[in-house]
């Protein structure tokens, strides 16, 4: 009886340690990473909703790329700060001011994660945000209306605000070459692992169930 009790206590202790060692994941993203009722802040715009709708075949949170990744890796979700339609820079669609929803604005609000995954630049490409010049310090507010300085600003401050955190940048497929190349070069400059997505199945430009599965697989491999 004593031996059984000791065994149970050891199993319980091992399970507790295992739970404590699980890494936490935060996401900084756009529509690709949204799902209703799973965003912080909850005022962020959403693309993916519970139940069937015409935009996509993704109807359950378990079908999102990040939920699949959590299941694959055993990580737990810390915070998902994704905002549908958001740009890394402050320039959005129709040259509108997106500074309040930009990645540069939201990077400060990701909790205290062990891992951060950034999946962005899609809307900068689609909206035709100004590409700008590479700039690695002394950014002004005006600088952030162009993509390259904004991307550099984001990576620099992610690295400094979350110094003990693994940070990965995930690049969508089929974007403008200057956006993709700039992201790769800037990630190399700041030492941020760069994961290039390939052959992602999409509906209305957004990952389908099949596309979400491919993203999860490619991100896991890239990590």
Protein Blocks (a to p, Z undefined) as FASTA:
>chain_A
ZZmmmmmmmmmmmmmmmmmmpccddddddfklgcehiaccfkbccfbdgdjdfkbmcfbf
klpmklmmmmmnopacfbdcddehiafblcdehhiafklmmmklmmmmnbjafbdcddeh
klmmmnopafbjadfehiafklmmpmklmmmmmmmmmmmmmmmbccdddddehiafklmm
mmmmmmmmnopacdddehiaceehiacfklmmmmmmmmmmmZZ
